[in-house]
């Protein structure tokens, strides 16, 4: 049986996905993960206390599933948030090894752009399982994104798979 290069590429991608998923199943049910990624009261609290939100996230980053920190580990993420009063907020977050290293003081171009509204943010913050809320927001269109680098496109595609697999163990 002859396998052309397109089929070889597909097989390689499928194997990579299987390896990544099998390696992250233990992280999916990590006993140290509480379900909370960010601890703020609401969007205004986050925007008025960016350094506190960054420090709070970084303090708990070790408790996140490793796949989540790998997914968002070395990116420049532009967040576009539509407020209830119809204004928009934009944040640019730089991450390194799963930690937030800068907010808005970023020179690089975004590798990932994300859109959502204030209600979605507040629902996510109130959620007992914020990763599940992210998955739901992605699935129902409340959270939209565009990846700009090939590696980021691969990671976000695998991230969607991760969120779905994670829900099997919840």
C-alpha positions as CSV (number, residue, x, y, z in Angstrom):
1,X,0.0,0.0,0.0
2,X,1.4,3.4,-1.0
3,X,1.0,6.3,1.3
4,X,1.3,9.7,-0.2
5,X,2.8,12.7,1.6
6,X,-0.7,14.2,2.5
7,X,-1.7,10.9,4.1
8,X,1.6,10.7,5.9
9,X,1.1,14.2,7.3
10,X,-2.4,13.3,8.5
11,X,-1.1,10.2,10.2
12,X,1.7,12.1,11.9
13,X,-0.8,14.7,13.2
14,X,-3.1,12.1,14.5
15,X,-0.3,10.3,16.3
16,X,0.9,13.6,17.8
17,X,-2.6,14.3,19.0
18,X,-2.9,10.9,20.6
19,X,0.5,11.3,22.3
20,X,-0.3,14.8,23.6
21,X,-3.8,13.7,24.8
22,X,-2.5,10.6,26.5
23,X,0.2,12.6,28.3
24,X,-2.3,15.2,29.5
25,X,-5.0,12.9,30.8
26,X,-3.3,12.8,34.2
27,X,-3.1,16.6,34.2
28,X,-6.8,16.8,33.3
29,X,-7.8,15.3,36.6
30,X,-5.0,17.0,38.6
31,X,-6.1,16.9,42.3
32,X,-4.4,20.2,43.0
33,X,-6.5,22.0,40.4
34,X,-9.5,23.7,42.1
35,X,-11.3,24.8,39.0
36,X,-10.4,28.5,39.5
37,X,-7.9,30.1,37.1
38,X,-8.5,33.8,38.0
39,X,-9.7,35.1,41.3
40,X,-11.3,38.6,40.8
41,X,-14.8,39.9,41.6
42,X,-15.7,41.1,38.1
43,X,-14.3,42.8,35.0
44,X,-13.9,46.2,36.7
45,X,-12.0,44.6,39.6
46,X,-9.7,42.9,37.1
47,X,-9.1,46.1,35.0
48,X,-8.5,48.2,38.1
49,X,-6.1,45.7,39.6
50,X,-4.1,44.3,36.7
51,X,-1.0,43.7,38.7
52,X,-3.0,41.9,41.5
53,X,-4.8,39.8,38.9
54,X,-1.5,38.9,37.2
55,X,0.2,38.0,40.6
56,X,-2.9,36.0,41.6
57,X,-2.9,34.0,38.3
58,X,0.8,33.4,38.5
59,X,0.6,32.2,42.1
60,X,-1.9,29.5,41.1
61,X,-0.3,28.6,37.7
62,X,1.4,25.6,39.1
63,X,-2.0,24.1,40.0
64,X,-3.3,24.4,36.4
65,X,-3.3,21.3,34.2
66,X,0.0,21.3,32.4
67,X,-1.6,21.3,29.0
68,X,-3.4,24.6,29.8
69,X,-0.1,26.3,30.7
70,X,1.5,24.8,27.5
71,X,-1.4,26.0,25.5
72,X,-1.0,29.6,26.7
73,X,2.6,29.4,27.8
74,X,4.5,31.5,25.4
75,X,2.1,33.8,23.6
76,X,1.2,37.4,23.2
77,X,-2.6,37.4,23.6
78,X,-4.8,40.4,22.7
79,X,-8.1,40.4,24.6
80,X,-11.0,42.4,23.1
81,X,-13.7,42.8,25.6
82,X,-17.1,44.4,24.8
83,X,-18.5,46.2,27.8
84,X,-22.2,46.4,28.7
85,X,-22.0,50.2,28.1
86,X,-21.0,49.3,24.5
87,X,-17.4,50.5,25.0
88,X,-14.5,48.2,24.4
89,X,-11.5,47.3,26.5
90,X,-8.3,45.9,25.0
91,X,-5.6,44.1,27.0
92,X,-2.4,42.6,25.6
93,X,-0.9,39.9,27.8
94,X,2.5,38.3,27.3
95,X,3.1,34.9,28.8
96,X,6.3,32.9,29.3
97,X,6.4,29.3,30.5
98,X,2.7,29.5,31.6
99,X,3.2,32.7,33.6
100,X,1.9,36.2,32.8
101,X,5.0,38.4,32.5
102,X,3.4,41.6,31.1
103,X,0.0,43.2,30.6
104,X,-0.2,46.1,28.1
105,X,3.5,46.8,28.3
106,X,4.2,44.5,25.3
107,X,6.1,45.3,22.1
108,X,5.5,42.1,20.2
109,X,2.6,41.6,17.8
110,X,-0.2,39.3,19.1
111,X,0.1,35.6,18.3
112,X,-3.5,35.1,19.5
113,X,-6.5,37.4,19.5
114,X,-9.6,36.7,21.6
115,X,-13.0,38.3,21.7
116,X,-15.7,38.1,24.3
117,X,-18.1,40.4,26.2
118,X,-18.4,41.5,29.8
119,X,-21.2,39.1,30.6
120,X,-19.1,36.2,29.4
121,X,-16.2,37.3,31.5
122,X,-18.3,37.7,34.7
123,X,-19.9,34.3,34.1
124,X,-16.5,32.8,33.8
125,X,-15.3,34.5,37.0
126,X,-18.3,33.2,39.0
127,X,-17.9,29.7,37.7
128,X,-16.6,27.0,40.0
129,X,-14.9,25.4,37.0
130,X,-13.5,28.2,34.8
131,X,-11.8,25.8,32.3
132,X,-15.2,24.2,31.7
133,X,-16.7,27.7,31.2
134,X,-14.0,28.5,28.7
135,X,-14.9,25.3,26.8
136,X,-18.6,26.2,26.9
137,X,-17.9,29.8,25.7
138,X,-15.8,28.5,22.8
139,X,-18.5,25.9,21.8
140,X,-21.4,28.3,22.0
141,X,-19.6,31.2,20.3
142,X,-19.4,33.6,23.3
143,X,-15.6,33.4,23.1
144,X,-14.0,33.7,19.7
145,X,-10.4,33.7,18.8
146,X,-7.9,33.9,15.9
147,X,-4.4,32.5,16.0
148,X,-1.7,34.2,13.9
149,X,1.2,31.8,14.1
150,X,1.2,28.2,12.8
151,X,2.3,26.9,16.2
152,X,-0.5,28.8,17.9
153,X,-3.0,27.5,15.4
154,X,-1.9,23.9,16.3
155,X,-2.0,24.6,20.0
156,X,-5.5,26.2,19.9
157,X,-6.8,23.3,17.9
158,X,-5.3,20.8,20.4
159,X,-6.7,23.0,23.1
160,X,-10.3,22.5,21.9
161,X,-9.6,18.8,21.9
162,X,-8.2,19.0,25.4
163,X,-11.3,20.9,26.7
164,X,-13.5,18.2,25.3
165,X,-11.5,15.3,26.6
166,X,-11.3,17.0,30.0
167,X,-15.1,17.1,30.2
168,X,-15.2,13.3,29.9
169,X,-13.4,13.1,33.3
170,X,-15.4,15.9,35.1
